[in-house]
Amino acid sequence: MGRPIPRRQAKGTVRQSRMLPAHTANDRNRTLSVDGNAYECIEVLLLDHG
């Protein structure tokens, strides 16, 4: 039936963002802080049938 869906990767990303806020810069070179505890996260799977 194929390979299993890699749910561990999504769960690990959410867990990591809740432990330590991520910092990123936008196109205007402004630093943004993303606190994983401030958001509700869901797992998403994208399928490419191309």
Secondary structure, DSSP 8 states (H G I E B T S, - for coil): ------HHHHHHHHHHHHHS-EEEE-TT--EEEE-GGGS-----------
